[in-house]
Amino acid sequence: MLRWLFLLLLLANTLLFFWYAQQRAAEHKPAVAASKGVGLRLLSELPPNEVLPARERVCLSYAPLSSRYEAQRLVSVLSSEPVSAEAVQLPPAITGWRLVLPLPADAAQRIELLDSLAREGWVPESRGGLLSFGRFSDQSALQGARSRLPAALRERVRVEEILADEALWQVRVKHLAGYEISSEINRLVAASWPGIKIEKNDCEGVASPQGDQ
């Protein structure tokens, strides 16, 4: 008899423990489910005036490239990476400067000007209505030549930039912060375009938490 009573008490104790465990699980389940959804909202659930923060971007430039063809080749190489790349033509490079002076419209005045320059030892080149006093690779040489001109002409001459015949190109690349372009691609770029430089630039029009892009 005592044996059956012990078994009944053990069964009752087991059932009570199981019921208590079920109650505890029911109490904690809503809290766990709620914690999983913290911070997760659909775009349709956002208020009309709330804007999601932009993910930080990294912007790079590959330059110089000698032609559009070379720039497009590099874009193709980078197409295997999760980046956006575009070829952009750079402004023509300044290769030097030229001192020029407009010729007078009157023929007699032109002759008088050329004679006065010849007496000072100047024989300028005539280029489409302008007298050119030479090409200069740096500003100091240009200013030195200007200072040797007759005083009456120093303020009348003007400086013209000499631009390269062909403009160079660059490839602009943008990707998410934290990502790095593979070392294999970087080695391929260095081998295919010797002398190319990779520079990190500000990402125009893209917000970042640091505020530097």
Secondary structure, DSSP 4 states (H G I P E B T S, - for coil): -HHHHHHHHHHHHHHHHHHHHHHHHHHHHHHHHHHHTTT---GGGS-TT--PPPPPEEEEEEEEESSHHHHHHHHHHHTTSSSEEEEEEPPPPEEEEEEEEEPPSSHHHHHHHHHHHHHTT--PEEETTEEEEEEESSHHHHHHHHHTS-HHHHTT-EEEEEE-SS--EEEEEEEETT----HHHHHHHHHHSTT-EEEEE--TT---TTS--
